[in-house]
C-alpha cells in the first residue's frame, strides 16, 4: 500500500479533489472553487512529471479562474440573487470563443514545439493535442465561471 501511495499518491489526491469539485459543480455550489484550487496544485506536479507542459501551465490559469469564479459566484449571491443564473451561449459569443480558442491554441503550440530545445528540457510528448486540450480547457473554465451551460460540451471533447 505504501508503494502504491508513493507511486500514485498525487494522482489519487488529484482525482479525489477533482471528483469533489465536480460534485459541487453539479450542485452549483461555490465550494467547487476551493476544491478546484486543490486539484490544480496537485495537477501541476502530475503534469510536470508527465512532461505535459501546456496542461501543467493550465493549472496556473485554473488557480486564477478559480479565484475569479469564487468571487463572481459570491458577488452574485450578495446582490440578492439566490445563485448565478445558468446561461446559454449566443451565436456572436460562440464565434468569439472559437476565435479565442484558436489564438490560444497557436500561442501554446509554438512554444511547445520550440522552447524545450532552447531550455534543454524534454519536449512535450504530444504538443498538438496538449495545446488543443489546454486551449479548449481555458475557454471551458471561463464559461463555467460565467455559468454558460455549453461548457460541458467542451469538457466532453477535452476529456475524450
N, C-alpha and C positions, 0 to 999 in steps of 0.2 A: 504493500500500500504506500509506503514511504517513497519507494522508487517511482510509482505512478504519479504521486504528487510532485516529485522532483521534475519528472518529465513533462507533465501536463497540467500542473497546478495553475499556471497563468491562463491557459485555455479554458479550464473548468471555471475559474473565477470570472473570466470574461463572459463565458456562456451564461452562467447563473445571473450575473449582473444584467446582461442583455435581455434575458427572459423576464426578469423583474421589471426592467424598462418597458418591455413590450406589454406586460400585464397592465402597468399604469397607463400606457399609451391607449390601450383598448378601453380602459376605464375613463379616459380623458382627464386624468389626474396630473396636476403639475409635478407630482412626485416622480414622474418619468424622468425629468431633467437631472436630478442629482444621481439617479441610477445610471443615466447616460454618461455623466461625468466619470463615474467609477469605471464603467465599461470602457470608456475611451482611454483612461490612464493604463488600464491593463492591456488594451489592444495595441498601444504604442510599442510595448515590449514584444508582443507576439509578432506583429508585422515587421518590426526591425529584424527579429531573428529569422523570419522567413524571407527577408530581402524584398519585401513588397513596400517600397519606399513611398509611393504615392498613397497607398492605403494607410501607411503609418502617418504621413503628414495630414491625411484626412482627419485623423483623431484629434489633432490640434484644433482643426476647424470645428469638430464636434464639441470640444470644450467651450469654444466661444459661442457657438449657436445654442448650446445647452443653457448657458447663462442668459443669452438673449431670449430664448423660448421661455425660460422660467420667469424672467422679468415680464415678457409680453403677456403670458397667461395670467400672472399675478396682477398685473396692471389692469387687465380687462376685468378681472373679478372685483377689483377695488372701485370700478366705475359703475356699480350697481348691476352688473350683469352676473348671471349665475356662472357662466363659463364662456370661453371664447367660442363663437359660433363656427360650425363647420361650413366651409365654402366650397364652391366649385370653380375650377379654372375656366376663365372665359378665353375666347379664341386669341385675342391680342396677347394676353399674358402667356398663353401656351407657346406662341411664336417666340416671345421674348425668352422664355425659359429654355426652349430648344436652342436659341442663339447663344445664351449664356453657357449651356452645356457644351456646345461645340467649341466656344472660345476657351473654356476651362480645360476641356479635353486637350486641345492643342497646346495650351500653356503648360500642361503637365507632361504631355508626351515628349516634347522636345528635350526638356531637362532629363527625363528618364532615359532617353536614348544617348545623350551626350555627356551629362555631368558625371556619371560614375567613373568614366575613364579619366576625366580631369582630376577627380578626387582620389583616384586609385582605390576604389571600392568595387565590390561585386555589382554587376549590372542587375537590374530588375529581371526576374525570370520571364515575366510576361508584360512588357511595357505597354503594349496597345490595350490589353484587357485591363491592366492595372490603372491606366489613365482613364479609360471609359468608366469603370466602376466607381472610381473616385469622383469624376466629374458629375456623373448621374447621382451619386450619393450626396454631394454638396447641394444640388438642386432639390433633391427629395427631402433633405433635412430642413432646408429653408421652408419648403412647402408644409412640412409637418409643423414647424414653429408657427406658421401663419394659418394652420388648420385647413389646408386645401386637401380635400379627400383623395384626389388623384395621386397623392404621394405614394399610396400603396401600390399603384400600378408600376411606378418606377422601382420600388423596392422589390417587387416580384421579379422584374427583369434583372436587377443588380444581383439579387441573391441566387438567381438561377445560374 
